Amino acid sequence: MKNLKDQLAGIAALIAAIVAIGGGFVKYGELTTKLDALEAREQAVVDTSGIESSVAVLEEKVTKLEGKKAVVVDLSGIESQTAVLEEKVSKLENVDTSHTHDLVEHDHPVNHSHTKTLVNEKEIELLKIQIEEIKVSTSNPLAN
């Protein structure tokens, strides 16, 4: 009985080996068929003439841009204007508005004592805006 079991086990191992080898051959055949099909297929041709002409145009533009001289912007005038405006702002901020002036007396019910302060505040605001505009325009080299 033991001898029979050993023989059956040997036969089963031999069948398993034959099946594994056969499966390998089948897989090899499938791969070969797929490779033959891929080789037989025509190669797709891609038209790159449009891209090549675009690349040529871009290369020409780059060459032209590389040949241009750097733009030099003279900021000396703007810097002096900024300094003058900042000086005016500081003078307006330091104006003493606490005292009164002897103005021509006139009779009407509206009190104008706060008017100078409001005018000065608006002038300061305007000058600050002008300073910011000058700073913005000097930070952009293409603005001139």
Order of alpha helices (4+ residues) and beta strands (2+ residues): alpha-alpha-alpha-alpha
